[in-house]
Amino acid sequence: MIDTHIVKDVHIDPLRAVLVTGCSSGIGEATALALVRAGFPVWASARQAGRLGRLADAGCRILDLDVTDEQSATRAVARVEAEHGAVGVLINNAGHGGGGPVEEVPLDFVRESFDTNVFGLIRLVQLVLPRMRAQRSGMIVNLGSAAGLVTPPTGCPYAMTKYALESLSDALRPEVAPFGIRVVLIEPGAVRTQFMANSERRAPEAAGDGAYGAYKANVATMAAHAHRDGARDVLAPEDVARVIVKAVTARRPKARYKVGPQARLAPVARRMLGDRGWDALMRRLVPFPAPR
């Protein structure tokens, strides 16, 4: 059962099925494990469900789900609804990162990022809401990011998609509240997962060093330092999963949960410094060599 010293005011409905996207590793995997151990019927999904053997062994039901594919999303939601009547909790975790200087980022890469991180998420929300409304209960948990609060250097397009989730969650929350449906946004700081490595592999490359070569190298150095082993402000996936379980089991969940010091402190510093002060700080943290 769930660790009650972590979650206060616990409320667990064992009939409320949970659908989690992006469970092949990291936050999605940790969240599915935490929720099934808490007693929920959990449907863990990924583009390649064959990679979810650990979750199946733990008691999760396994689904193929590509959030960018309409038929895949429709089939996945229909399977959960056929067994439980409705998706009780939708946890929108699937996503990918990557980015670079705006001048260099191909528009196809921007579209792909929005397809996965925003448009696919919206479509899943649209698919689960009719049954949630019919039963007058449900919860939608969106995985945002500290990058949706303060844009990191070379944050396009990843941070753009996370800013979009801030607005989406704010728009959705009052729309569905009269039907007994809660909307929660999780805003974690840096998390030690394969996500960073995957993001680096997905980042678009410019021919040669380009005009931003030295700047990108400095960004990479800063990111490597921030994510180094032993860094105190880097979260483990389980840290985020615990907060998600807290939100899902709360009788009155908050609209937003900031996870980790980066998510809590960076927006405060951003507001206090203002635009010029923040830009000056970024220039100190990530120097941009003078053009030759």
Residue pairs with C-beta under 8 A, 6 or more apart in sequence:
1 37
1 38
1 39
2 10
2 12
2 34
2 37
2 38
2 39
2 245
2 249
4 10
6 242
6 245
6 246
7 242
7 245
7 246
7 249
7 250
8 246
9 250
9 251
9 252
10 249
10 250
11 249
11 250
11 251
12 38
12 39
12 40
12 249
13 88
14 39
14 40
14 41
15 41
15 84
15 88
16 40
16 41
16 84
16 88
16 89
16 137
17 40
17 41
17 42
17 43
17 80
17 83
17 84
17 86
17 87
17 88
17 89
18 32
18 35
18 40
18 41
18 42
18 43
18 87
18 88
18 89
18 90
18 91
18 248
19 43
19 45
19 63
19 76
19 77
19 80
19 87
19 89
19 90
19 91
19 128
20 28
20 31
20 32
20 35
20 42
20 43
20 44
20 45
20 91
20 93
21 28
21 45
21 46
21 65
21 67
21 91
21 92
21 93
21 94
21 124
22 28
22 45
22 46
22 67
22 93
22 94
22 95
23 29
23 31
23 32
23 44
23 45
23 46
23 52
23 55
23 60
23 93
24 46
24 47
24 48
24 51
24 52
25 193
25 194
26 191
26 193
26 194
26 195
26 237
27 93
27 143
27 188
27 191
27 193
27 237
27 240
27 241
28 44
28 46
28 91
28 93
28 94
29 44
29 52
29 54
29 55
29 237
30 236
30 237
30 238
30 240
30 241
31 91
31 93
31 237
31 240
31 241
31 244
31 245
32 42
32 44
32 55
32 58
32 60
33 54
33 55
33 58
33 60
33 241
34 238
34 241
34 242
34 244
34 245
35 42
35 244
35 245
35 248
36 42
36 55
36 58
36 59
36 60
37 58
38 245
38 249
40 89
40 248
41 61
41 84
42 55
42 59
42 60
42 61
43 60
43 61
43 62
43 63
43 76
43 79
43 80
44 52
44 55
44 56
44 60
44 61
44 62
44 63
45 52
45 62
45 63
45 64
45 65
45 76
45 94
46 52
46 64
46 65
46 94
47 64
47 65
47 66
48 64
49 62
49 63
49 64
49 65
52 60
52 62
55 62
56 62
63 76
63 79
63 80
64 72
64 76
65 72
65 73
65 76
65 94
66 72
66 73
67 73
67 94
67 116
67 120
67 121
67 123
67 124
68 115
68 116
68 119
68 120
70 123
73 120
73 123
73 124
73 127
74 127
77 87
77 124
77 127
77 128
80 86
80 87
81 87
81 131
85 131
85 135
86 128
86 131
86 132
86 134
86 135
86 138
87 128
87 131
87 132
87 138
88 132
88 137
88 138
88 139
89 138
89 139
89 140
89 141
89 248
90 124
90 125
90 128
90 138
90 139
90 140
90 141
91 141
91 143
91 244
91 248
92 121
92 124
92 125
92 140
92 141
92 142
92 143
93 143
94 116
94 120
94 121
95 116
95 117
95 143
95 161
96 113
96 116
96 117
96 195
96 198
96 199
96 202
97 158
97 195
97 196
97 198
97 199
97 202
98 109
98 113
98 157
98 158
98 199
98 200
98 201
98 202
98 203
98 204
99 105
99 154
99 155
99 156
99 157
99 158
99 159
99 199
99 203
100 154
100 156
100 203
100 204
100 206
100 212
100 216
101 154
101 156
101 212
101 215
101 216
102 156
103 211
103 212
104 204
104 206
104 210
104 212
105 156
105 157
105 204
106 204
109 157
109 202
109 204
110 156
110 157
110 160
113 157
113 158
113 160
113 161
114 157
114 160
114 161
114 164
117 158
117 161
117 162
117 164
117 165
118 161
118 164
118 165
118 168
121 142
121 165
121 168
122 168
125 140
125 172
128 138
128 140
129 138
129 176
129 181
132 138
132 176
132 179
132 181
133 176
133 179
133 181
136 179
136 180
137 180
137 181
138 176
138 179
138 180
138 181
138 182
139 181
139 182
139 183
139 184
139 247
139 248
139 253
140 172
140 176
140 181
140 182
140 183
140 184
141 184
141 185
141 186
141 244
141 247
141 248
142 165
142 168
142 169
142 183
142 184
142 185
142 186
143 165
143 186
143 188
144 162
144 165
144 166
144 169
144 185
144 186
144 187
144 188
145 158
145 159
145 162
145 187
145 188
145 263
146 187
146 188
146 189
146 190
146 258
146 260
146 262
146 263
146 266
146 267
147 155
147 158
147 159
147 162
148 159
148 161
148 162
148 163
148 164
148 165
148 166
148 187
149 166
149 187
149 258
149 263
149 266
149 267
149 270
150 266
150 267
150 270
151 159
151 163
152 159
153 215
153 219
153 222
153 282
153 286
154 215
154 216
154 219
158 199
165 185
166 185
169 183
169 184
169 185
169 255
169 256
172 183
173 182
173 183
173 255
176 183
177 183
182 253
183 255
184 247
184 253
184 254
184 255
184 256
184 257
185 255
185 256
185 257
186 240
186 243
186 244
186 247
186 256
186 257
186 259
187 256
187 257
187 258
187 259
187 263
188 235
188 239
188 240
188 243
188 259
188 260
188 263
189 233
189 234
189 235
189 259
189 260
189 261
189 262
189 263
189 266
190 196
190 226
190 227
190 231
190 233
190 234
190 235
190 260
190 262
191 234
191 235
191 236
191 237
191 239
191 240
192 227
192 234
192 235
192 236
192 237
193 237
196 223
196 227
200 220
206 212
206 213
211 291
214 288
214 289
215 286
215 288
215 289
218 286
218 287
218 288
219 286
222 285
222 286
225 231
226 233
226 234
227 234
228 234
232 261
233 260
233 261
233 262
234 260
235 259
235 260
239 259
239 260
240 259
243 257
243 259
246 257
247 253
247 254
247 257
258 264
269 278
269 281
270 278
273 280
273 281
